[in-house]
Amino acid sequence: MSNHIGAPGRGISRREFLAATGGAGVLSLAGCSAPTNNALGGVRPQVESGDLPTTSPPEVVNVDEQGGSVTMSTVTSRHQVHPLDSMGGPIELPRVWAFQADDGEPSVPGPILRTTEGNDMEVTLDNTDASHPHTLHFHGVRKTWENDGVPTTTGIQVDPGEQHTYTIPANVPGTHLYHCHYQTQRHIDMGMYGILRVDPKGYEPADKEYFLTLKDWDSRLSKMMDGQSVDYSPRDRTPDVFTMNGKSLPRTIHPEEGSPIIVDSGDTVRLHLANSGYMAHPMHLHNHRYRLIAKDGGQIPEAAQFEQDITNVPPAGRHTIEFEADADPGIYLMHCHKVNHAMNGTFYPGGMVNAIVYRDAMDTDVFAQLMEYAGYEG
């Protein structure tokens, strides 16, 4: 059983979560069931993907604690965006190319690589078991030509069966991205992306600090790469799946498989938002005002910060927002305000929707019902 509770970052422990929900009581509502697709005229069939491993949620890898080195393996996997028949599901990407850090689990997004300003990282791309060439390209930090990760301009690609080590200096503090830069128009859409976080020297974390990656998908690509009879072209890309940390509502609020933003009253909360999709996503937060404190790896001076409740994150953009958990303790949505991105197919709500969950609201019937929708069994 995973100890991962909430979005990756600095949150609460599983023990604290169980105490807040009253132990095993999160599914104690009698006669309460999640809305199904039957009312919409049919259930979307689950796509079979053979014996591929299933992705796990992204984990934070503290590269400093590993002596400055990490191995990133490429693992062909299946990715369950929302595996149940509630709220427009099931939704699955039957074949993705996931990153796996060291002896961890493959994940989409890939692991969050965290280091400190002034350090160098040795990142080995292990493509031993892959069927396609790949590379690693890191945004934000400044590096030598040969470490840029673009095969067209460096002459370096990592073919199937090969390994290659990149030297990545942590010389630009902030929240950055990484992704495969081989046939980028397809490989990012196959799941090959993640966050690089470079903490500035003397960094002071907030009370709660979480990482959230936004992504829009055209599921036809995954199905085509799985051998299904599907026509797809990146020139005719039509996104139909919208995720935060690889999941859509209600799976986004699953305490272990999803990324709920769990807070206590009075917390200072810092969210690092990264957009690895191809569309802009205006992210709105209910009942809280926040400040945009960093953007694309650059700190915003305090004199230029102001309170707001929506920030438009462009493709490859990174916005760090900070707010006080000072609302009436409850459950409040955070979602893309292109409202068709907040859907699972024709079902609303779904898609790129998450929730701020106050610990004091975890022992309520409303939270128990949401956990049932998300498939959490305690």
PEDAWO-V683444 format. One record per run of one state. SS is the DSSP state (hx for helix, st for strand, lp for the rest). FROM is the first residue (numbers start at 1). TO is the last residue. If there is no record, write none. Layout:
ss: <SS:SS>
from: <FROM:FROM>
to: <TO:TO>
This chain:
ss: <lp:st:lp:hx:lp:hx:lp:st:hx:lp:st:lp:st:lp:st:hx:lp:st:lp:st:lp:st:lp:st:lp:st:lp:st:lp:st:lp:st:lp:hx:lp:hx:lp:st:lp:st:lp:st:lp:hx:lp:st:lp:st:lp:hx:lp:hx:lp:st:lp:st:lp:st:lp:hx:lp:st:lp:st:lp:st:lp:st:lp:st:lp:hx:lp:st:lp:st:lp:st:lp:st:lp:hx:lp:st:lp:st:lp:st:lp:st:hx:lp:hx:lp>
from: <1:9:11:14:21:25:28:36:37:41:53:55:56:57:60:63:67:69:83:86:87:91:102:107:108:112:117:120:127:134:135:137:139:145:148:151:155:158:159:163:170:174:180:184:191:193:200:208:218:219:226:234:237:241:245:247:248:249:250:251:254:261:264:268:276:281:286:290:296:298:300:302:305:307:309:310:314:318:325:331:337:339:342:344:345:347:348:351:352:353:359:362:365:375>
to: <8:10:13:20:24:27:35:36:40:52:54:55:56:59:62:66:68:82:85:86:90:101:106:107:111:116:119:126:133:134:136:138:144:147:150:154:157:158:162:169:173:179:183:190:192:199:207:217:218:225:233:236:240:244:246:247:248:249:250:253:260:263:267:275:280:285:289:295:297:299:301:304:306:308:309:313:317:324:330:336:338:341:343:344:346:347:350:351:352:358:361:364:374:378>
